[in-house]
Amino acid sequence: MNILIVGSLNTIFLKSYKCIFESLGHNVYVGNTSDLKFVEKDGFNFFSGEKAKTTDKLRRLARLFQLDNFNFFWKIVESREYKARLDACKIDEVEKFVINAKIDLVFFFWGTTLKKELRCLNEIKQKNCLSYKMILCVNTYPVRYILPKEITKNSIGYLSKDLDYFDKFDSVICPNKKMSDLLEYGIGIKSKIFIRPDFLHYSFFSSATAANVQKIKRSVVFLGNVDFGKRNLDDVSKTLLSIADMGIDVWVQSPCKLEHKHVKTFAPFTYEQIARGELGDFIRQFTASIVIYNNFNNLRTSLGYPTRFALATLGGGYILLPSGTFDGIEESLDKKQLSAIKLFKSIEHLYQIILELDELPSPNFSKSFTNIPEYDFNQILNN
């Protein structure tokens, strides 16, 4: 099968799915939606760098004026997105590539962020009477709206506009039953729905053994965004400093402007290094990884499977989550996977958990998160 993956080269999942599909014997091409230039022969770029610059500027303005906390602002942004189109030259380029590569299936990652790309490929499909299937993977939904966990008519009012978008896909993959129920019974999509968390490819996980790892006690590693000026959702600086005030070493990616004797930085890992398991090996040396957002506990956190959680699993160790926030994660994991998750109710509680974990032998939960080749993904691709 010839598969085109449409998504951003800025996400580790794109590289992971490429590995997954190739390991299943398929030919894989990439339609890159980020500002990173894709120069290999087995793919193309949807946009120039101007797209990324415009998006980044919008995020910072929204953050500056506190607009990213208001749904009416994102409703305006979304309305514009649904009307946007790629330019004619780019559509022609994509059309030629899809036809020449004899694409059988287009795999979109992720969510409702691929509106122009979907419109383009759907029109090409209809114009040329092509038969390729289109599958959407959704690991975060809603992308921007801040809505309560309990589904209300008001919530559906914001999300109902996505119905036409979702129904243009033959299948939709979501990480848990909570999201599946919202899509099927709340919004009312007719596309087939598959439930499957975004576990990363097994080759990305740490291969180090406990005997080969020098543990750093009273330490946590945070794998999220530290450019706190982009959006309120990512500004976890107060939480990280509160943890550091307890005498716990907090490791974050550089550059980071936080100044504290217990805040340490590490150089960013490249996607190639992550794919070789180097990030996983690095994570293993800490007491635990921590997955947090800025005091958000809403529909998005309840349903989602965030990238920073998926990255945290690569070390095969303990993962700290705020209690009662990531409901979908707790729901979708089996008993062995859940034993790697430690829920904390406060910074003081987190401190006690870390002290307890430091007294335990190094765990190895990685195998419970590496069931990619064994899982018959072809069932989804061919359904």
VEXMARSE-264450 format. One record per residue (C-alpha): chain; x negated, y negated, z negated. Coordinates in Angstrom, 2 decimals, m for minus. Layout:
R   vexgu        px        py        pz
R       A         X         Y         Z
...
***
This chain:
R   vexgu        px        py        pz
R       A      0.00      0.00      0.00
R       A     m1.20     m3.54      0.80
R       A     m0.53     m5.78     m2.21
R       A     m0.82     m9.56     m2.42
R       A     m1.19    m10.90     m5.97
R       A      0.02    m14.49     m6.29
R       A     m1.36    m16.22     m9.37
R       A     m4.07    m18.33    m10.91
R       A     m7.72    m17.32    m10.93
R       A     m7.78    m19.17    m14.26
R       A     m5.96    m16.22    m15.88
R       A     m7.65    m12.99    m16.88
R       A     m4.45    m11.11    m16.03
R       A     m4.92    m11.73    m12.31
R       A     m8.27     m9.94    m12.37
R       A     m6.80     m7.23    m14.60
R       A     m3.90     m6.50    m12.27
R       A     m6.28     m6.44     m9.32
R       A     m8.28     m3.73    m11.14
R       A     m5.10     m1.84    m12.02
R       A     m3.73     m1.79     m8.47
R       A     m7.10     m0.87     m6.96
R       A     m7.49      1.99     m9.45
R       A     m4.11      3.25     m8.23
R       A     m5.47      3.36     m4.67
R       A     m3.93      0.20     m3.20
R       A     m5.51     m2.51     m1.04
R       A     m5.34     m5.78     m2.99
R       A     m5.43     m9.40     m1.79
R       A     m5.21    m12.61     m3.80
R       A     m3.17    m15.77     m3.22
R       A     m4.87    m18.13     m5.68
R       A     m2.70    m20.88     m7.21
R       A     m5.41    m22.59     m9.29
R       A     m7.99    m25.26     m8.48
R       A    m10.74    m22.60     m8.46
R       A    m11.72    m22.02     m4.85
R       A    m11.24    m18.43     m3.72
R       A    m13.85    m17.84     m1.00
R       A    m13.70    m14.08     m0.55
R       A    m12.24    m12.61      2.64
R       A     m9.49    m10.72      0.78
R       A     m7.53    m13.80     m0.22
R       A     m6.68    m17.48      0.20
R       A     m5.93    m20.64     m1.79
R       A     m2.43    m22.09     m2.03
R       A     m3.61    m25.53     m3.14
R       A     m6.52    m27.95     m3.15
R       A     m8.00    m29.36     m6.37
R       A     m5.45    m32.18     m6.29
R       A     m2.75    m29.91     m7.70
R       A     m4.76    m29.18    m10.83
R       A     m5.69    m32.85    m11.32
R       A     m2.06    m33.93    m11.08
R       A     m0.89    m31.23    m13.49
R       A     m3.62    m32.04    m15.99
R       A     m2.80    m35.76    m15.87
R       A      0.90    m35.03    m16.47
R       A      0.10    m32.85    m19.50
R       A     m2.08    m35.51    m21.08
R       A      0.48    m38.26    m20.53
R       A      3.21    m36.09    m22.01
R       A      0.99    m35.34    m24.99
R       A      0.07    m39.03    m25.45
R       A      3.69    m40.22    m25.53
R       A      4.98    m37.12    m27.37
R       A      7.21    m36.28    m24.41
R       A      6.25    m32.60    m24.38
R       A      8.42    m32.10    m27.45
R       A     11.59    m33.19    m25.63
R       A     13.57    m30.87    m23.37
R       A     15.03    m33.71    m21.29
R       A     11.50    m34.58    m20.07
R       A     10.82    m31.02    m18.94
R       A     14.24    m30.81    m17.29
R       A     13.22    m33.72    m15.05
R       A      9.86    m32.10    m14.31
R       A     11.51    m28.77    m13.52
R       A     14.08    m30.39    m11.24
R       A     11.26    m31.89     m9.18
R       A      9.44    m28.55     m9.08
R       A     12.45    m26.72     m7.66
R       A     12.60    m29.19     m4.77
R       A      8.87    m29.15     m4.01
R       A      7.43    m27.43     m0.95
R       A      4.02    m26.53      0.40
R       A      2.89    m28.56      3.41
R       A      3.50    m27.12      6.88
R       A     m0.17    m26.35      7.57
R       A     m0.49    m24.32      4.37
R       A      2.72    m22.41      5.14
R       A      1.32    m21.52      8.58
R       A     m1.93    m20.33      6.97
R       A     m0.09    m18.13      4.47
R       A      2.19    m16.77      7.21
R       A     m0.75    m15.69      9.38
R       A     m2.50    m14.06      6.44
R       A      0.58    m12.10      5.31
R       A      1.30    m10.84      8.83
R       A     m2.32     m9.92      9.65
R       A     m2.84     m8.16      6.31
R       A      0.43     m6.24      6.76
R       A      1.49     m6.97      3.20
R       A      3.87     m4.40      1.70
R       A      4.37     m6.00     m1.71
R       A      3.82     m9.41     m3.32
R       A      3.14     m9.37     m7.06
R       A      3.69    m12.75     m8.75
R       A      2.07    m13.62    m12.07
R       A      3.53    m15.34    m14.09
R       A      6.95    m16.65    m15.02
R       A      8.75    m19.60    m13.48
R       A      5.56    m21.47    m12.56
R       A      5.43    m20.22     m8.96
R       A      8.35    m22.05     m7.39
R       A      6.64    m23.42     m4.26
R       A      4.83    m20.16     m3.64
R       A      8.04    m18.15     m3.93
R       A      9.89    m20.48     m1.58
R       A      7.06    m20.21      0.95
R       A      6.82    m16.40      0.92
R       A     10.59    m15.93      0.88
R       A     10.99    m18.15      3.97
R       A      8.12    m16.34      5.75
R       A      9.77    m13.02      4.96
R       A     13.13    m14.10      6.37
R       A     11.71    m15.90      9.41
R       A      9.64    m12.90     10.53
R       A     12.09    m10.17      9.40
R       A      9.42     m8.70      7.13
R       A     10.23     m6.06      4.54
R       A      7.69     m6.64      1.77
R       A      8.99     m6.41     m1.79
R       A      8.46     m9.20     m4.29
R       A      7.87     m8.47     m7.99
R       A      7.56    m11.06    m10.75
R       A      5.70    m10.52    m14.02
R       A      6.90    m12.74    m16.87
R       A      4.81    m12.77    m20.03
R       A      5.97    m16.21    m21.25
R       A      9.50    m17.57    m21.08
R       A     10.72    m20.25    m21.28
R       A      7.54    m21.94    m20.13
R       A      8.21    m25.44    m21.48
R       A     11.59    m25.79    m23.17
R       A     11.65    m25.80    m26.96
R       A     14.71    m23.75    m27.84
R       A     15.79    m21.96    m31.05
R       A     15.35    m18.20    m31.38
R       A     19.08    m17.64    m31.54
R       A     20.54    m17.85    m28.05
R       A     23.20    m20.55    m27.75
R       A     25.29    m22.00    m24.92
R       A     23.00    m25.01    m25.01
R       A     19.97    m22.77    m24.48
R       A     21.60    m20.98    m21.56
R       A     22.43    m24.41    m20.13
R       A     18.74    m25.19    m19.88
R       A     17.76    m21.77    m18.54
R       A     20.62    m21.02    m16.12
R       A     18.94    m22.96    m13.32
R       A     16.31    m20.21    m13.23
R       A     18.92    m17.63    m12.13
R       A     18.43    m18.23     m8.41
R       A     14.65    m18.11     m8.85
R       A     14.68    m14.76    m10.67
R       A     17.17    m13.20     m8.25
R       A     14.86    m13.79     m5.29
R       A     12.66    m11.00     m6.66
R       A     13.32     m7.30     m6.16
R       A     12.06     m6.58     m9.69
R       A     11.10     m8.53    m12.80
R       A      8.65     m7.22    m15.41
R       A      8.91     m8.59    m18.95
R       A      7.01     m7.67    m22.14
R       A      9.83     m6.66    m24.47
R       A     13.53     m5.87    m24.80
R       A     14.30     m9.27    m26.33
R       A     13.26    m11.00    m23.11
R       A     14.93     m8.34    m20.99
R       A     18.25     m8.90    m22.79
R       A     18.00    m12.67    m22.33
R       A     17.36    m12.33    m18.60
R       A     20.02     m9.66    m17.98
R       A     22.82    m10.65    m20.35
R       A     22.06    m14.28    m21.14
R       A     21.07    m15.71    m17.76
R       A     22.66    m12.87    m15.78
R       A     19.94    m11.97    m13.29
R       A     20.66     m9.10    m10.90
R       A     17.05     m8.11    m10.13
R       A     15.80     m4.82    m11.58
R       A     14.10     m5.34    m14.94
R       A     11.17     m3.32    m16.26
R       A      9.82     m3.67    m19.80
R       A      6.05     m3.49    m20.07
R       A      3.55     m5.58    m22.12
R       A      0.58     m7.09    m20.27
R       A     m2.07     m4.72    m21.60
R       A     m5.39     m5.51    m19.94
R       A     m7.33     m2.97    m17.87
R       A     m9.21     m0.41    m19.98
R       A    m12.61     m1.51    m18.61
R       A    m12.19     m4.92    m20.30
R       A    m12.21     m3.45    m23.81
R       A    m15.20     m3.19    m26.14
R       A    m17.14      0.04    m25.90
R       A    m19.26     m0.69    m28.98
R       A    m19.05      1.67    m31.93
R       A    m18.67      0.56    m35.53
R       A    m22.23      1.69    m36.28
R       A    m23.58     m0.70    m33.64
R       A    m21.74     m3.79    m34.89
R       A    m23.12     m6.18    m37.51
R       A    m20.02     m7.53    m39.26
R       A    m19.64    m11.19    m40.23
R       A    m17.59    m11.20    m43.42
R       A    m14.97    m13.89    m44.16
R       A    m14.69    m14.80    m40.49
R       A    m12.01    m15.19    m37.85
R       A    m12.27    m15.88    m34.14
R       A     m9.71    m18.05    m32.33
R       A     m9.42    m17.39    m28.59
R       A     m6.96    m20.12    m27.66
R       A     m7.34    m23.52    m26.04
R       A     m9.37    m26.07    m28.06
R       A     m8.73    m29.03    m25.77
R       A     m6.16    m30.36    m28.23
R       A     m5.42    m33.44    m26.14
R       A     m3.52    m31.56    m23.44
R       A     m0.36    m30.49    m25.25
R       A      1.11    m30.40    m28.74
R       A      1.66    m26.66    m28.50
R       A     m2.11    m26.05    m28.50
R       A     m3.10    m28.55    m31.18
R       A     m3.87    m26.10    m33.97
R       A     m6.69    m28.21    m35.37
R       A     m5.03    m28.73    m38.79
R       A     m4.49    m25.00    m39.25
R       A     m8.04    m24.15    m38.24
R       A     m9.45    m26.76    m40.61
R       A     m7.24    m25.47    m43.43
R       A     m8.66    m22.00    m42.90
R       A    m12.20    m23.41    m42.87
R       A    m11.48    m25.27    m46.13
R       A    m10.90    m21.87    m47.75
R       A    m14.53    m20.96    m47.01
R       A    m13.73    m18.77    m43.99
R       A    m15.93    m19.15    m40.90
R       A    m13.69    m20.08    m37.96
R       A    m15.24    m19.39    m34.56
R       A    m13.85    m21.31    m31.58
R       A    m14.88    m21.84    m27.99
R       A    m17.14    m24.79    m27.20
R       A    m16.89    m27.67    m26.60
R       A    m14.72    m28.39    m29.65
R       A    m14.56    m31.72    m31.49
R       A    m13.70    m30.22    m34.89
R       A    m16.43    m30.96    m37.43
R       A    m16.66    m28.68    m40.45
R       A    m19.44    m26.56    m41.92
R       A    m17.26    m23.47    m41.53
R       A    m16.23    m24.19    m37.93
R       A    m18.62    m22.42    m35.54
R       A    m18.62    m22.47    m31.75
R       A    m19.48    m19.96    m29.06
R       A    m20.08    m20.41    m25.34
R       A    m17.08    m19.60    m23.11
R       A    m17.11    m16.16    m21.54
R       A    m16.74    m15.95    m17.77
R       A    m14.02    m13.77    m16.29
R       A    m16.73    m11.44    m15.03
R       A    m18.15    m11.09    m18.56
R       A    m14.68    m10.39    m19.97
R       A    m14.09     m7.74    m17.30
R       A    m17.34     m6.03    m18.36
R       A    m16.17     m5.81    m21.99
R       A    m18.58     m8.46    m23.30
R       A    m15.87    m10.56    m24.95
R       A    m14.51     m7.43    m26.61
R       A    m17.96     m6.62    m27.99
R       A    m18.24    m10.19    m29.31
R       A    m14.84    m10.06    m31.04
R       A    m15.70     m6.84    m32.87
R       A    m18.16     m8.56    m35.21
R       A    m15.51    m10.71    m36.93
R       A    m13.15     m9.78    m39.74
R       A    m10.20    m10.45    m37.43
R       A     m8.89    m12.45    m34.48
R       A     m6.19    m15.04    m35.15
R       A     m3.32    m15.90    m32.79
R       A     m1.56    m19.19    m33.56
R       A      0.16    m22.13    m31.94
R       A      1.01    m25.50    m33.43
R       A      3.69    m24.57    m35.99
R       A      5.91    m23.38    m33.16
R       A      8.39    m20.66    m34.05
R       A     11.02    m20.70    m31.35
R       A     12.38    m18.77    m28.38
R       A      9.10    m18.92    m26.48
R       A      6.98    m17.47    m29.29
R       A      9.70    m14.95    m30.12
R       A      9.79    m13.55    m26.57
R       A      6.26    m14.00    m25.29
R       A      3.09    m11.97    m24.98
R       A      0.46    m14.75    m25.01
R       A     m2.91    m14.48    m23.34
R       A     m4.74    m15.19    m26.60
R       A     m3.11    m12.09    m28.11
R       A     m4.05     m9.91    m25.14
R       A     m7.64    m11.14    m25.39
R       A     m7.67    m10.44    m29.13
R       A     m6.88     m6.76    m28.47
R       A    m10.12     m6.39    m26.49
R       A    m12.21     m6.12    m29.66
R       A    m10.28     m3.12    m30.97
R       A    m10.02     m4.72    m34.42
R       A     m7.56     m6.52    m36.65
R       A     m5.37     m9.35    m35.35
R       A     m3.78    m11.99    m37.59
R       A     m0.33    m13.29    m36.65
R       A      1.92    m15.74    m38.53
R       A      4.81    m13.81    m40.03
R       A      8.18    m13.97    m38.27
R       A      6.88    m15.75    m35.15
R       A      5.94    m13.27    m32.41
R       A      8.98    m11.00    m32.72
R       A      8.60     m9.53    m29.24
R       A      5.06     m8.35    m29.95
R       A      6.10     m6.63    m33.16
R       A      9.03     m5.02    m31.38
R       A      7.16     m3.70    m28.35
R       A      4.16     m2.06    m30.03
R       A      3.97      1.48    m31.39
R       A      2.92      2.40    m34.95
R       A     m0.78      2.71    m34.17
R       A     m0.86     m0.64    m32.39
R       A      1.09     m2.31    m35.20
R       A     m1.46     m1.08    m37.74
R       A     m3.92     m3.46    m36.10
R       A     m1.57     m6.41    m36.73
R       A     m1.73     m8.24    m40.05
R       A      1.04    m10.77    m40.72
R       A      0.33    m13.78    m42.93
R       A      2.85    m16.13    m44.56
R       A      0.46    m18.95    m45.53
R       A     m3.21    m19.92    m45.39
R       A     m3.60    m18.60    m48.94
R       A     m2.07    m15.29    m47.89
R       A     m4.37    m15.17    m44.87
R       A     m7.36    m15.65    m47.17
R       A     m6.34    m12.68    m49.29
R       A     m5.84    m10.51    m46.21
R       A     m9.33    m11.36    m44.93
R       A    m10.90    m10.45    m48.28
R       A     m9.08     m7.10    m48.17
R       A    m10.09     m6.38    m44.58
R       A    m13.74     m7.13    m45.35
R       A    m13.72     m4.22    m47.80
R       A    m12.40     m1.76    m45.22
R       A    m14.52      0.13    m42.68
R       A    m14.57     m1.24    m39.14
R       A    m11.40     m0.16    m37.30
R       A    m11.08      0.96    m33.71
R       A     m7.64      0.31    m32.34
R       A     m8.75     m0.34    m28.75
R       A     m7.58      2.99    m27.31
R       A     m3.99      2.18    m28.24
R       A     m4.13     m0.88    m25.98
R       A     m5.87      0.74    m23.00
R       A     m3.23      2.99    m21.47
R       A     m3.26      1.29    m18.06
R       A     m4.31      4.03    m15.57
R       A     m2.29      6.67    m17.44
R       A      0.85      4.57    m17.17
R       A      2.43      5.17    m13.77
R       A      2.57      1.61    m12.50
R       A      3.49      3.02     m9.08
R       A      6.98      3.64    m10.52
R       A      7.46     m0.12    m10.71
R       A      5.75     m0.88     m7.40
R       A      7.79      1.64     m5.47
R       A     11.16      1.18     m7.18
***
